[in-house]
Amino acid sequence: MTVRLIDIASWVDATIEGDESVEITGLAKIEEAQTGYLSFIANPKYQKFIETTNASAVLVGKDFPSSSKTLLRTSDPYFSFLQIARRFYQQAPQVEKGIHPTAIIGEGTRIGADVAIGAYVVIGKNCEIGEGTVIFPLCFVGDRVRIGGDCLIYAHTSIREDCRIGDRCILHMGAVVGADGFGFAFQNGRFHKLPQMGIVVLENDVEIGANTSIDRATMGETIIREGVKLDNLIQVAHNVEIDQHTAIAAQAGISGSTKIGKYVQIGGQAGFAGHLQVADRAKIGAQAGVTKSVPAGEFVTGYPARPFRVEMRELASLARLPEMVKQMRELEKRVIELEHQIEELNARKTEK
C-alpha cells in the first residue's frame, strides 16, 4: 500500500513541514523506520532519534522543534498515529462470512446478516448473534446468549448461558465470560457450593484480553460497562461492576461485589479486596493491594494501597533506615559513656 503524505495529513487534520510529495509505504517505530516509512514521536525521550531516523516523515506535536526531516504536525501525535494505522492496515477477514459446515447451531438461534461463524463453533439454543459479528473457530456460546453486532469473538472463547454482549465488543483468545463465581459456604467440615444464578453483561465497545475471566453474578449481574478495556489474564469476580471507559492492565484481580468507577486506570497485578468502592478517575499503581475504598481522583500505590505521596515519603524514610540505625547505635554508645562518667563523678563525690 502506497499513500501520499498529503492524503495522510488530511486523515488526521495535520500540517506538513517539509516535502509534501513524499509517499508512504509503511509505518514503523522511529528507531527502526526505513525510507518510505512514517513514524511518530509522542514521548520526549525519543526526540534524540529525529535526525538519525531513516523514516521519510515523522508525526510530531505542534510544539516539536524544527528539523531537517519532513514533519507531520498534529495536536496529538500518538492518537493520530493510531488513526493512521487503522486506515493503513485494514486487517483481512480471517473467517469467511456464513456458517462453517462443522459449526453446531442450536434450535431457535437467530443469526444476523453478514455474520461469520468458524469451524467447530458451538452455539446453544435460542441465542441471538448480531449483524457483522465474527466468531472464530472452536468457540462455545451457551444457551440464550445475546451477542450484538460487529463483534469479534476470537478462538477458544467461552460465553456461558444467558450472558449478554453488546455491539462492537472484542473478546480475545481464551476469554471466559460467565464462569461460576467463587461462592461456597463452609459447614460441617466441608465447603458447599452456592448456586451462581446471575449473568455477565458486557456493554458496547468493551474489549476483553486473552485468558481473562469474568464470573457470573451470584444473583443479578456482573457488569462491564461501555468502553471498558481489560488486558490479558485478569480475574473479575461475581457481582463486580466496572463503569465506563475504565482500563485495567494484565493480571489484576478484583474480588466480589467491588465497584469500579468511570475512567479509572489500574496497573498490572493490582489486587482488590471485596465490597470496595473505587471512585471515578482514580489511579491504582501496579501491584497495589487495595484493601479499602479509594476516593475520586486519588492515586494509590503499594501494599496496603495508600496515596502515592504518602508511600513515596515512607520509601524515602526506609532508604535512610540503615543510616538512622547507625546514628542510633552511636548515640546509644555515647549515652553509655556519659552514664559511666556520671557514675565516676558521683563515686568521687562520695569518697570526699
Secondary structure as UniProt FT lines:
FT   STRAND          3..4
FT   HELIX           5..11
FT   TURN            12..13
FT   STRAND          15..17
FT   TURN            20..21
FT   STRAND          23..24
FT   STRAND          26..27
FT   TURN            30..32
FT   TURN            35..36
FT   STRAND          37..40
FT   HELIX           44..49
FT   TURN            50..52
FT   STRAND          57..61
FT   TURN            62..63
FT   STRAND          71..74
FT   HELIX           77..88
FT   STRAND          98..99
FT   TURN            101..102
FT   STRAND          104..105
FT   TURN            107..108
FT   STRAND          110..111
FT   TURN            113..114
FT   STRAND          116..117
FT   TURN            119..120
FT   STRAND          122..123
FT   TURN            125..126
FT   STRAND          128..129
FT   TURN            131..132
FT   STRAND          134..135
FT   TURN            137..138
FT   STRAND          140..141
FT   TURN            143..144
FT   STRAND          146..147
FT   TURN            149..150
FT   STRAND          152..153
FT   TURN            155..156
FT   STRAND          158..159
FT   TURN            161..162
FT   STRAND          164..165
FT   TURN            167..168
FT   STRAND          170..171
FT   TURN            173..174
FT   STRAND          176..179
FT   STRAND          184..187
FT   TURN            188..189
FT   STRAND          190..193
FT   STRAND          199..202
FT   TURN            204..205
FT   STRAND          207..208
FT   TURN            210..211
FT   STRAND          213..215
FT   STRAND          221..224
FT   TURN            226..227
FT   STRAND          229..230
FT   TURN            232..233
FT   STRAND          235..236
FT   TURN            238..239
FT   STRAND          241..242
FT   TURN            244..245
FT   STRAND          247..248
FT   TURN            250..251
FT   STRAND          253..254
FT   TURN            256..257
FT   STRAND          259..260
FT   TURN            262..263
FT   STRAND          265..266
FT   TURN            268..269
FT   STRAND          271..272
FT   STRAND          277..278
FT   TURN            280..281
FT   STRAND          283..284
FT   TURN            286..287
FT   STRAND          289..290
FT   TURN            296..297
FT   STRAND          299..301
FT   TURN            302..305
FT   STRAND          306..307
FT   HELIX           308..319
FT   HELIX           321..351
//
